[in-house]
Amino acid sequence: MVRQHLRHVLAVLVAALAVLAPSSAAQVPELRACWLTHYSYVGKTEPQLRAIAQNIKAGNMNMVYVGMYSGQQTMWPSKAYQAAGGTWVSNTVDWARDMCRIMREEGLLVGAWFEYGMAVGYSTHPIAVAHPDWLARDATGDAITGENGGFVFLSPASQPAMDMLNGMVKELAENYDFDDIQVDRIRWGRKSTGREYGYEAPCVAAYQAQYGTTPPSNVNNTQWVNFREGLVNAAMQRFYNTIKAANPTIVVSSAPVGSYGITQHMQRWSSWLSGGYIDLVVPQMYKTTLASFQTELNTCRTEAGANLAKLGVGYRAQEDNDWSLVRSQMNYARGQGVAHGILWVYHQYSAQIAIQDEIANLPLAGNPWNAAAYNPFDNDRSVQRVADNSDGATIYSELGTWTSSAQADYHRFNSRVAQGGATATASFATSVPRSGSYDVYAWWTASSNRAAAAPYRIIHDGGSTVVTADQRANGGRWNRLGRFIFREGGNAVRIELSTNGVGGAEYVSADAIKLVHTANGENECVGAVNTTGRGALAGYAGSTSIAANDLVLLASGLPPNGVGLFFYGSTASQTSFGDGFRCVGGSISRLGPPQQASATGAITRVVNYLAPPTSSGSGLISAGTTRRFQYWYRNIGGLGGTGFNLSDALALDFKP
């Protein structure tokens, strides 16, 4: 009995240390990053890519912005870009997928650098040739700017052009596990002094519709400038809303061209901040003296106003700038309350990487990046795992007879089909980096001969669930199959698609699956090990909308057929209790009566805000509140000998 008690004490101590051990507490909250050009990684081997990540990490950086749209191509198989006439850098390699995986495995957060934004490239670009009506033009009708040797830009007044860009950022948000999408060049081009563009037909028509007259010839006319700024702002807001609708945990950032972006490019990024449709702005303050940098920083600080916490600095750190100047600029910016910084640029112009001096020196003792730092913009709920049929044998595998589909609405490069009436199974594997509630999606190619009830078996914590989908419709998009609890773990099969029950005249389509951690719902504290050999997890289905009243609490990893109940409170806690921890504090309410777990150790509990205890008194749950839920359960024979244990806690924020 003494030995059993000691084992329990040790188990509780280890679990407590795992939860309480500081991860970012000893670090400073700073975004430290660099921009990585596609020229520096496309075509590289995996060991070479890992060496790049390790070099960036050696500079004490915590994030990398990887060029995804630049060089007049996309680095991922963009359907929106291709449909408009654009091309991919590769028809076989998805660099967005690979860079997300490799950079993350090396310990870096990853941002999709949408570098080109409204810039198309040169006038000979296929999109510029195919859609000349999409281009911004000056008063003479010329689309060619003075930027980058003659780039042309899309007009923010062109609906088809903005639809293409919106579709592109949507793909990055929906199909990849990026922590941040940085949309750049969301602005007008410049020929010489700035503000020359906007005289193309769609912009003229929009101005005339609003003001009843054609635009003035004076490019600096206040009303005319405000109108064109408004078009850029509307485009930025649309991109922000699209990204957040796809995954609200993704950070949306931009690196505008500093103060002259406002005065010359009609890129009033301060409105993005005040309007709440940008999470982080990192103006390019590429100054070659400390004095000019100080002036620019203070101008940008004024523009940021009350949103200084969302302001960072883009440093010109390439090799023709002495690294000590960058250090001086960083020290000044940090002294002014602007600590976040991104280095321009990880690119090899000559013998060495342009920012190699900064990587080597900024982390040294006494320098700005000496102390370790964490990225305060990162949301650890931002987990999105995609498995595609083209991802290789460790991710996708088949049993039975499968063939390539001729349908064009595939997810990445192709899709697979199997005929019903014979046994065939497609398995999708992925890792789960953190335990919690995940929405599960599937992508298929639709056709009239597809299965009306294609069976997907979701292998989640606490067993498996079969969900059928009608693949005759809704192809070429993500379709939600449901919400389930998944336990943290390495690469393993999470979803199986089979021909079970499918007739011989029908086909099932295996293309891609996706697991997305819920934007709401934070798993806290720890569920101590029970008689199953693992801890119990709390989760939820439905929503946290009071009006919808559709919340369902879940728990898994319980002793089979055991009895327990949910309870909740207003604060977090971690107190030894029974064989585990009570993770909920404040005023505590129980959601009775007790329930019996299933044979697989799972439980569900419908919450009704119209009935006690959630409807009134100390147990009231209302919009704007946060409540923490935990499951108490019988655990006869557990290590502690108390006869009961508890799951981890689930924190939920409630909305109207």
GIGI-V163099 format. One line per field, one symbol per residue. ss: DSSP state (H for helix, E for strand, L for the rest). phi: phi as a letter, one per 20 degrees, with the letter a starting at -180 (. if undefined). burial: 1 if it has 16 or more other C-alpha atoms within 10 Angstrom, else 0. Layout:
# GIGI-V163099
ss: ???
phi: ???
burial: ???
This chain:
# GIGI-V163099
ss: LHHHHHHHHHHHHHHHHHHHLLLLLLLEELLEEEEELHHHLLLLLHHHHHHHHHHHHHLLLLEEEEELEELLEELLLLHHHHHLLLLELLLLLLHHHHHHHHHHHLLLEEEEEELLLLEEELLLLHHHHHLHHHELLLLLLLLELLLLLLLEEELLLLHHHHHHHHHHHHHHHHHLLLLEEEELLLLLLLLLLLLLLLLLHHHHHHHHHHHLLLLLLLLLLHHHHHHHHHHHHHHHHHHHHHHHHHLLLLEEEELLLHHHHHHHHLLLHHHHHHHLLLLEEEEELLLLLHHHHHHHHHHHHHHHHHHHHHEEEEEELLLLLLHHHHHHHHHHHHHLLLLLEEEEEELLLLLLLLLHHHHHHLLLLLLLLLLLEELLLLLLLLLEEEEELLLLLLLEEEELLLEELLLLLLLLLLLEEEELLLLLEEEEEEEELLLEEEEEEEELLLLLLELLLEEEEEEELLEEEEEEELLLLLLLLEEEEEEEEELLEEEEEEEEEELLLLLLLLEEEELEEEEEELLLLEEELLLLLLLLLLLLEEEEELLLELLLLLLEEEEELLLLLLEEEEEEELEEEEEEELLEEEEEELLLEEEEEEEELLLLLLEEEELLLLLLLLLLHHHLLLLLLEEEEEEEEELLLLLLLLLEEEEEEEEEELEL
phi: .fffffffgfffffffffeegfddfedeecfcbbedfffecfnfffgfffffffffffemedbceegdcammbdecfefffffeoecefbecdefffffgfffffendfcdeeeffleeepefeggffffcffeefcefeneefeeelmofdcfefeefffffffffffffffedcdfebddedleaefcebeomfdpefgffffffffedmbffffffeggfffffffffffffffffgffffffafeffdcbcfelfffffddldeffffffemdbebccffdeddcffffffffffffffflfdffedcceeedffedfffffgffffffffencefbceebebdfcfcfgdfffffdfefgndgdfffcdefefdfefcbddcdfeeoffdcbccneccfeefeeffddabcccefncfbcddddaecfbfqecedcccceeafefffbfeedeedfnpbcececeefcmfmaecfeqdbedegaffbfdbcdcegmeffedcdddcbcbdcfffdodfcmbefgdfenbeeddbbcmcdeffflcfcecbbmefgmfdabebbbecebbcgbmebceddcmfdcddeegcdfffemcbcbfdcfecfefeamfegdcgnedcddbdebfbfnfgemenbbbffdceceecg
burial: 00000001101100110000000000001111111111011100000011011101101111111111111111111111110101111000111111111111010111111111111111101111000011111110001110100011111111011101111111111111111111111111111001111111111011100000011000100001101111111111111111110111111111111111110111111111100011111111111101001101100110110011011111111110101011111111110001111111111100001111111011100001100111101100111111111110001111000100101011111111111101011111111110111111111111100111111111111100000011110111111010111110000011111111010001111111111111111111111111100011111110110100111111111111111111111101110001111111100111100011110111111011100011000011110001111111111101111001111111111110
